Amino acid sequence: MTQQVDFAPAFLAEIQRIRRDIHAHPETAYEEQRTSALVAATLEENGITVIRGLGGTGIIGKIENGAGKSIALRADLDALPMQEFNSFGHASVHTGKMHACGHDGHTAMLLGAAIHLAKTRRFNGTVYAVFQPAEESYGGALRMINEGLFDSCPADAVFGMHNWPDYPEGTFAVCTGPMMASSNTFSLIIRGLGGHGAQPDHTVDPIMTAVQVAQAWQTVITRNKTPIEAAVLSITQIHAGSAFNVVPDDAMLAGTVRTFTTEALDLIERRMREIAEHTAAAFNCRAEFEFQRNYPPLANHAAETALAVEVMTALTGSEKVFTNATPTMTAEDFAFMLEKKPGCYVFIGNGDGGHRESGHGEGPCRLHNPSFDFNDRILPLGMSYWVRLVEKYLCD
């Protein structure tokens, strides 16, 4: 049975120090200059070849041992543009920037695993440790791919990992097929004819038209889409008007759509456009509808997921590996990599926040919450997963 790696206490302390240093110095999408330099320097100090420049601030560590297959492991570098509520020693020193999604921990775990793999080299082939910028809404994965990621790193398979507060510390979760949703945004401007609020008969009211569209859009989910397939259509913005007694010329709706399949997304986009245009026409208005597809659904491949489960089970026991994880409507741009290469993305349990030190914020330890902090106690398990995954995939 594969066991967890017995990392030296001094080594674990150093990886924790790096994690907290990154947390204290968060950098948002495509601005990860300090973080990128720290990763590159640490890799080079440990004899690992570094490839720079993909995605702007992306870093790739290349570790070779023999002429076997190749595997890519991916971590994300960027922080979120939000204010941290924690005041412990490693809290953010940058106002309005915070590692509230645990990317500091992801980077530290992959960095530690890469160092260990470079020292031990108990595999036959090539490992690419991919440190990706701009995961948070800016598609750094796609940019790296478009700039030649899989030319520089012709991996046979790709793997990713994200901490997840919904699962207890010491556990993993995964499922085959769709695990995270596509991320898409929409906006609609209803063009009407403004006028005095006391004389609505002399106007073409865009607000009432927008209300009709908003209500009708919900029927796309309840009446057009098959009930057994999950999807979300959320209107998150409504903007119109500037005075109590003025019917405005325009009204705007905006929001997000999430699906697990492209087929469902095609249907929703088409019906939203049809409803918007025809409803606007019925009220003598004009509709300007835009739909932006940002991240595709993240779908795990069967063979690679089975391998990941085998490795995770050997590390923790089957009772701590949830193989039927409930898919989430959140999105992840690792999905672009899984469209190009077979692979698997897993969750590692971050726990309920009991690990946080004195001085943490009063909010829950949830992703994208200003009181969040990555759980340093899972660093050894995450690094062990990466190491044993490589040794299993690149066995002789």
N, C-alpha and C positions, 0 to 999 in steps of 0.2 A: 504493500500500500504506500502511495506517495504521502509523505509527511510534510508539515510546515517546515520551512527553512529555519535553521537555528542561527539567526543573525546575532552577531556580537553586540552586547549592550552599548558599547561605544559607537558602533555603526548606527544603531537605531536612534541613539541620542542625536547624532549628526543629521540624520534624515529628518527627525522631528524639528531640529533647529532650522533646517532649510525650509521646511513647511511653514513654520511660524514666521520666518523672515519674509517669505513670499506673501503670507497673509498680511503682514504689517505694511507691505509695499505693493498694494494692488494696482494693476494697470488694466485699463479697459481695451476693447477690441482694436487690434492693429497698433496699439501703443505699448506693447509688452517688451519694451527695449531692455529694461533692467532685468526682468524675469528671464528673457531669452538669453541675455548675456550670462546670467548666473547658471542657467542650465548648460549652456555650451561650455563654459569654463569648467564646470564640475565634470562633465563628460570627458573633456580633453585631459584633465588632471588624472583621470583613471584610464587613460590609454584608448579611449573610444574615438573613432573617426567621426567628425562632425560635418554635416551638410547644412549650410545656412541659406537663408534668403527666400525659400518657398513660402508664399503667403505673407511676405514682408518680414514678419518676426518669427516665422516658423523655424524650428530646429529639429534635425534628425540625427540620432546617434546610430552609427552602423557598427555592428559587432559580427565578425566573421569567424567561423571555425569549420573548415572543410567545405565541401562542394555540394551539400545537400539542398533541401528546400529552403525557402525563406518565409519569414513571418513578420508582420508589422503589428506593433502594439501602440496604441494611441492614447495620449492624455491631452487635456486642454489647458491653456495658459491664462486666459483672460478673466478679469473680475467684472463686477456689475457696477453701473453708475448709480449707486445708492449709498446713503449714509449709514455707517455702522453704529449700533447702539451699545456694543460691548466696550468695556474700559479696561480689560485685563492687559497684561504686558505686551501681547503681540497684536493688539487691535490696530486697525488701519491708521496710518499717519497721514493719509490723503483724504481731505474732506470730499465727500460725495462719491467715494469709490470704496468698494468692499468685495472681498471674496465671500460672497453669500451663497455660493453654490458648490463650494468644496473643490474648485479647480486647483487650489493650492495643494490640497491633499492628493489629488490625481497626479499632479506633476511630481510631487515628492515620492509617491509610490513607484511611478515608472522610472524615475531617476535612480532610486535605490535598487530596483530590480536590474536596471541596465548595468550598474556598477558591479553588482554581484555576478551577473552573467558574464561580464567581461573578465572577472577574476577567476571564475570556475570553469567556464566554457565546457560544460557537460552537455553539449549538443553538437549536431553535425549540420551546418548550414549557416544561414545569415539571419540576424535579428535586426530589425529597424525599429528603433524607439522614436516614435513620431510625436513631437510636442507642437500641437496645433494652436494657432492664434484664433481669436474672434469666433468662438463657438456661440456666444450669446447674441443671437439674432443677425449676425453679419456673415455667416456662411464661410468661415475660414477654411473648412474642410474642402468645399467646392473650389475655393481659390487655389488651395494647394494642389488639388487634382488638376485644375486647368493649367497650372504653371509647371506641371510635370512630375507630380509626386510619384506616380507609379512608373515613370520612366527612371527616375533616380532610385526608386525603391520598388523593384518588380516583385512584390511580395506575392506568395501563393495564397495567403489568407490574411485577413485583418481582424483585430480584436480590440474591443474597447471596454471600459468599466466606469461606472459612476456610483458614488456613494448615495445611499437612499435612506432617509430617516424613517420610512414606513416599515423597515425591517430591522430586527434587533441586531445589536453588535455581535459579531461572530457568525453572521449568516450571509448567504448569497441568495439571489433570486434571478430567474431567467425564464424565458419561454421561447419555443420555436415559432417562427413566423412573426407577424406584426407585434411589436412590443411597445413602440412609441408612435405617436400620430404624426401625420403631416402637419405643417404649420403654414397657414395661408392668411392673407389679410385682404379686406375689401373696403372700398369706399363708394358712396353713391351721393351725387349732388343732384337734387331736384331743382330744376330751374322753373320758376313761376313768374308772377307779375305782382310786385309789391304795391302797397297803397295804404290808405287809412284803415285802422282797425275797426272804425265805426262804419265803414263802407265796404264790407267784404265782397259785395256784389260787383265792385269795380276792380277786384283783384283776382288773380289766379293763385290760390293759397298753396305754397309748397309744403307747409308744415302738415296740414291735413293729409296731403298726398304721401308725405314721408311716413306718417303714422299708419296709413293703409298698407304701404309697402312693408313696414316693419312687422306688422301682424301677419301679412300674407307669407312672408319669408319663413315663418315658423312651420308652415304647412309643408315646406320642402322636406323637413326632418320627419314630420308626423304622417305625411300622406304620399310623398314621392319616393323617399328612400325606403328600402326594405326594413322592417322593424328589427330584424335579427342582426343588422350591421350597425355598429356604433358610429356616431358622428355628432359633432357639436357645431352649432351656428350661433354665435354670440354677438349681438350688437352691443358694442362697448362705448360708442360715442354718438350723441345727437347734438348738433349745433344748428341754431337758427335764431335770427332776430337780435335786436339790440334795444328795443323800446317797448313799453306797454301798449302803445296805441298804433303800432306800425306792423302791418303784415309784410314780412321780408320778401325779397326777390328769390332767395335761395334757402334750402335746408340741406343739411349734410348728415348722412349716416355712415358709420364705420365700425369695423369689428374684425372678428377672426372666425375661421372655419378650420376644424380639425377632423381628419378621417384616417382610417387605417388602410384604405385602398385607393388607388388612383381612379378606379371605376366610380366609386362613390363620390369622389371629388369632382369628376367630370360632370356627373349628374347635378350636384349641388350648384356648381358654378353656372351651368346652363340654365337651370330653373330660376336661380336668383336674377340673372340677367333678363330672362323673359318676363318675370313678374315685375321687375323694376320698370322696364320699358313700357310694357302694356298698361300697367297701373298708372304710370305717369301720363301716358297718352289719354287714358280714360278721364283724367282730371285736367286735361288741357295743359299739362306740364311737359317738360322734357327731362329725360334721365341721362346722366353721365355716370356710367358704372365702370369701375375698375376692379380687377381681381388679380392679386399678386400671389403666385405660388412660391413660397420661400424654402421650406425644407420638405422633402418627401417623407413618406412613412418609413420608420426604421423597422426592417424585417430581418430577423435572424435566420441563417441558413441551417438546415437540419443537421448535417454532418458535423459542422463546427460547433453547433450548440451541444450536441451529444458529447463531443470532446471536452468542452468547457464544463459540462455537468460531471463528467468523469473526474476531472482534475479537482473541481470544487468539493465533490463528495469525498475524495481521498484526503483533502485538507481538513474537513470539518465533520464528516459523517453525514449520511443521507438526511438525517432529521433536521439539519441546518441548511439544507439546500432546497429552496422552493422552486420546483421545476415547472410549475404552472402559474408563474407570476401574472397577476392581473395587468394587462396592458394599460398604459397611462396616456392621457390625451396631451401631455407635455411632449415637446419635440426636441430633436437632437440632430445636429448636422453630421454626425457620424453616419447617418443614413446614406449620405452621398457616397461614402466609401464602400458601404455594403451593396450599393448598386453596381459598383465596379469590380468588387472582389468578394468571394465567399468569406463569411466570418460570423462573429457573434459578439453581442454587447450584453454585459451582465450588470446587475446591481449588487453592491456590497453594503450590508446593513451598517448604517451610521448610528443607530440607537435613538433613544428619545431625548437626548440632551443631558443625561446625568453625568457625562464626562466633562462638562464645561467648568472652567475654573471660576473662582470668585471674581466678580466684576463683569459677568456676562449680562446682557440685556434682559429685560423682564419678559420678552416675547418668547415664543416657542423656538426650539432648535429645528426649524424647517427650512427647506431650500428657498432662497430668495427672501428670507426674513432677516431684518437687521440685527437680530440676536443670535443668528446661526454661528456655529463654529464646527469645523471638521473634527472628527474624533481621532485623535492621535493614536488611540489604542488599537485601531484597525490597520495602522500602517504595516505591521509585520504580516498580517493576513493578506492584505492586498499585494504586497511585494512577493509573498510566497506564491500567490496565484499566478502572477506574471512569470516567475521563474519556473514553476512546475509546468505551466502551460507550454513554455518554450521547450523545455526538456522533453515533454511528451510529444509535441508536434514535430520537433526536429530530432527525434531519436534515430539512432543508426539503423 
